[in-house]
């Protein structure tokens, strides 16, 4: 593999360089420290894989990925000290998301995943856009299977089956999983598009619920439904969102 490293911190670039050198099958073709330098280097050198820091001066890593050609561009691995950018990273086709500080074992697992993508591509399919992270289910619509969250200072992949509901909170979405709460830097609309409608339902502008986490529902005023979750939380299923799901659930509008 031919790799490009883009990070504004020299020690971070050095760590990735050492780990790539230890792999034995990776050629480092360049290092840059800004997003715009990364775009220029990618166009000039045509790497197979790019390691992008999320936060860089001028143009961040997600902005770089958005500027790349999804069909034929490099695979992208995001590197960040913050897990709350993971949703945005996967939305632009990241093959993986390395959370600093990462271990050599974690780095090796990422490299093996990248090798598998490149071997499977064989130069015929999309690169960045075809790379599906472990949080994405292949075949047909691509729905999330897991979401990267921070719990007590540790990063973990939260299975969507453990999410009871999600609600918007300013620039974040809060996931409720039993007694635990996890914040993601994304929008409720973006999350709704990535969740399987056979398992999740958007009930109003700010809330999504998992269908199997519902205890019961009651007719309410003005065509709304009152939804009671298994934990006793009560939510409003608005008439507008109920109407949009009428055909799927046989509600007749």
PLY file of the C-alpha trace (Angstrom):
ply
format ascii 1.0
element vertex 253
property float x
property float y
property float z
element edge 252
property int vertex1
property int vertex2
end_header
0.00 0.00 0.00
1.06 3.57 -0.73
0.18 5.81 2.21
-0.08 9.55 2.85
-0.12 10.98 6.38
-1.94 14.27 7.08
-1.72 15.61 10.64
-0.75 19.02 11.98
1.13 17.49 14.93
4.63 16.16 14.20
4.60 13.58 17.04
1.33 12.15 15.72
2.77 11.84 12.21
5.86 10.17 13.63
3.79 7.58 15.51
1.84 6.63 12.39
5.09 6.54 10.39
6.67 4.11 12.87
3.66 1.81 12.86
3.45 1.79 9.08
7.16 1.02 8.82
6.68 -1.94 11.16
3.95 -3.34 8.91
6.49 -4.06 6.18
4.14 -3.74 3.21
3.41 0.01 3.24
5.27 2.74 1.36
4.93 6.20 2.88
4.81 8.59 -0.06
4.33 11.83 1.85
3.48 13.76 4.99
1.54 17.04 5.23
0.24 19.19 8.06
-2.85 20.95 6.65
-6.01 19.94 4.87
-5.26 21.88 1.70
-1.79 20.37 1.53
-3.43 16.95 1.86
-5.71 17.55 -1.13
-2.78 18.73 -3.26
-0.61 15.77 -2.23
-3.41 13.28 -2.92
-3.91 14.67 -6.42
-0.14 14.67 -7.03
0.80 11.24 -5.65
-2.36 9.10 -5.86
-2.01 7.15 -2.59
-3.96 3.98 -1.82
-4.73 5.08 1.72
-4.69 8.44 3.54
-4.46 8.96 7.29
-6.38 12.17 8.03
-6.41 14.01 11.31
-9.93 15.34 11.93
-8.79 18.74 13.22
-6.29 20.53 10.99
-5.76 24.22 10.20
-7.87 25.76 7.46
-9.65 22.63 6.26
-10.42 19.72 8.57
-10.12 16.04 7.72
-13.81 15.63 6.90
-13.56 18.57 4.50
-10.63 16.87 2.79
-12.58 13.61 2.44
-15.59 15.45 1.02
-13.33 16.99 -1.65
-12.03 13.61 -2.81
-13.32 11.58 -5.73
-15.44 8.78 -4.25
-14.93 6.68 -7.38
-11.23 5.93 -7.62
-10.00 8.08 -4.73
-7.95 6.73 -1.82
-9.28 4.91 1.19
-9.52 7.23 4.18
-8.65 6.47 7.81
-9.54 9.25 10.22
-7.39 9.89 13.27
-8.74 11.92 16.17
-8.62 12.39 19.92
-12.39 12.90 19.92
-14.98 10.18 19.28
-17.83 12.61 18.62
-16.71 13.09 15.00
-17.14 9.41 14.11
-20.60 9.78 12.59
-19.39 12.49 10.21
-16.35 10.41 9.32
-18.34 7.34 8.35
-20.82 9.47 6.40
-18.00 10.42 4.00
-16.87 6.81 3.52
-14.07 6.29 6.04
-12.63 2.77 6.13
-11.84 3.19 9.83
-11.64 5.69 12.69
-8.60 5.62 14.98
-9.17 7.20 18.36
-6.03 8.67 19.93
-4.18 7.26 21.75
-4.43 4.00 19.80
-2.41 0.84 20.43
-0.26 -1.09 17.93
-2.84 -3.91 18.01
-5.64 -1.50 17.12
-3.50 -0.04 14.32
-2.76 -3.51 12.94
-6.47 -4.36 12.86
-7.12 -1.19 10.92
-4.38 -2.04 8.41
-5.76 -5.52 7.86
-9.20 -4.05 7.20
-7.65 -1.65 4.67
-5.78 -4.51 2.98
-9.03 -6.43 2.62
-10.74 -3.43 1.03
-7.91 -2.90 -1.42
-7.70 -6.59 -2.32
-11.44 -6.69 -2.86
-11.39 -3.56 -4.97
-8.81 -4.81 -7.51
-8.82 -1.40 -9.11
-12.36 -1.86 -10.46
-14.67 -0.40 -7.84
-15.00 2.73 -5.74
-12.34 3.44 -3.19
-13.30 5.90 -0.48
-17.02 5.62 -1.21
-16.99 1.83 -1.32
-15.19 1.37 1.96
-17.76 0.31 4.54
-16.83 0.72 8.21
-17.77 -1.96 10.70
-20.68 0.22 11.75
-22.32 -0.17 8.33
-24.26 -3.17 7.11
-23.59 -4.22 3.54
-26.17 -5.10 0.93
-29.05 -2.84 -0.09
-29.55 0.15 2.17
-26.56 0.78 4.38
-27.74 1.03 7.97
-25.68 1.36 11.12
-25.06 -1.77 13.14
-22.89 -0.07 15.78
-22.10 3.50 16.76
-18.78 4.63 18.20
-19.36 6.31 21.58
-17.36 7.36 24.65
-18.27 5.73 27.98
-16.35 6.72 31.12
-13.33 7.82 29.09
-13.28 4.68 26.94
-14.40 4.33 23.35
-16.75 1.49 22.47
-18.93 0.38 19.57
-22.51 0.47 20.84
-24.78 -2.05 19.05
-27.90 -0.32 17.79
-30.04 -3.01 19.46
-28.99 -1.49 22.79
-30.23 1.99 21.86
-33.68 2.68 23.32
-34.12 6.17 21.93
-32.23 9.17 20.59
-32.99 12.84 21.02
-31.48 16.06 19.75
-29.69 18.36 22.17
-28.42 21.55 20.50
-25.55 20.48 18.21
-25.59 16.91 19.52
-27.73 13.80 19.62
-28.06 11.96 22.93
-28.40 8.18 22.75
-30.24 6.50 25.63
-29.14 2.92 26.28
-30.66 1.62 29.48
-29.38 3.90 32.23
-26.52 5.18 30.05
-26.42 8.32 27.92
-23.97 8.96 25.07
-23.56 12.21 23.14
-22.75 12.34 19.42
-21.88 15.38 17.37
-24.43 14.88 14.60
-28.01 15.82 13.78
-31.15 13.82 14.45
-31.93 13.88 10.73
-28.55 12.44 9.75
-28.88 9.70 12.35
-32.42 8.85 11.25
-31.20 8.25 7.69
-28.63 5.71 8.94
-30.98 3.67 11.15
-33.01 0.74 9.82
-36.68 1.82 9.63
-37.66 -1.77 10.44
-36.16 -1.20 13.90
-36.35 2.54 14.52
-39.03 5.18 14.15
-38.70 8.94 14.12
-41.66 10.12 16.19
-41.16 13.89 16.05
-38.62 16.53 15.02
-36.24 15.78 17.87
-36.68 12.10 18.84
-36.15 8.60 17.43
-37.24 5.43 19.21
-36.41 1.74 18.84
-39.66 -0.10 18.17
-38.86 -3.04 20.46
-38.27 -0.60 23.35
-41.93 0.51 23.30
-44.17 -0.69 26.12
-47.45 0.70 24.80
-49.06 3.58 22.93
-52.22 5.64 23.41
-54.21 7.90 21.17
-53.66 11.50 22.14
-54.98 14.86 21.03
-55.06 16.27 17.49
-54.08 12.96 15.89
-50.93 12.49 18.00
-50.04 9.28 19.84
-48.53 9.05 23.30
-45.69 6.49 23.35
-44.68 4.84 26.63
-41.21 3.29 26.57
-40.17 0.22 28.57
-38.40 2.45 31.11
-41.56 4.53 31.61
-40.44 7.51 29.53
-43.35 9.10 27.66
-42.87 10.64 24.21
-45.11 12.24 21.63
-45.55 10.63 18.18
-46.71 13.64 16.26
-49.45 13.52 13.66
-47.03 14.67 10.97
-44.56 11.83 11.56
-47.34 9.32 12.15
-48.82 10.19 8.76
-45.46 9.64 7.05
-45.34 6.11 8.49
-49.02 5.35 7.92
-48.52 3.02 4.96
-45.73 1.04 6.58
-47.72 0.43 9.77
-51.20 0.24 8.21
-52.46 3.26 10.12
-54.53 4.71 7.33
-53.13 8.24 7.77
0 1
1 2
2 3
3 4
4 5
5 6
6 7
7 8
8 9
9 10
10 11
11 12
12 13
13 14
14 15
15 16
16 17
17 18
18 19
19 20
20 21
21 22
22 23
23 24
24 25
25 26
26 27
27 28
28 29
29 30
30 31
31 32
32 33
33 34
34 35
35 36
36 37
37 38
38 39
39 40
40 41
41 42
42 43
43 44
44 45
45 46
46 47
47 48
48 49
49 50
50 51
51 52
52 53
53 54
54 55
55 56
56 57
57 58
58 59
59 60
60 61
61 62
62 63
63 64
64 65
65 66
66 67
67 68
68 69
69 70
70 71
71 72
72 73
73 74
74 75
75 76
76 77
77 78
78 79
79 80
80 81
81 82
82 83
83 84
84 85
85 86
86 87
87 88
88 89
89 90
90 91
91 92
92 93
93 94
94 95
95 96
96 97
97 98
98 99
99 100
100 101
101 102
102 103
103 104
104 105
105 106
106 107
107 108
108 109
109 110
110 111
111 112
112 113
113 114
114 115
115 116
116 117
117 118
118 119
119 120
120 121
121 122
122 123
123 124
124 125
125 126
126 127
127 128
128 129
129 130
130 131
131 132
132 133
133 134
134 135
135 136
136 137
137 138
138 139
139 140
140 141
141 142
142 143
143 144
144 145
145 146
146 147
147 148
148 149
149 150
150 151
151 152
152 153
153 154
154 155
155 156
156 157
157 158
158 159
159 160
160 161
161 162
162 163
163 164
164 165
165 166
166 167
167 168
168 169
169 170
170 171
171 172
172 173
173 174
174 175
175 176
176 177
177 178
178 179
179 180
180 181
181 182
182 183
183 184
184 185
185 186
186 187
187 188
188 189
189 190
190 191
191 192
192 193
193 194
194 195
195 196
196 197
197 198
198 199
199 200
200 201
201 202
202 203
203 204
204 205
205 206
206 207
207 208
208 209
209 210
210 211
211 212
212 213
213 214
214 215
215 216
216 217
217 218
218 219
219 220
220 221
221 222
222 223
223 224
224 225
225 226
226 227
227 228
228 229
229 230
230 231
231 232
232 233
233 234
234 235
235 236
236 237
237 238
238 239
239 240
240 241
241 242
242 243
243 244
244 245
245 246
246 247
247 248
248 249
249 250
250 251
251 252
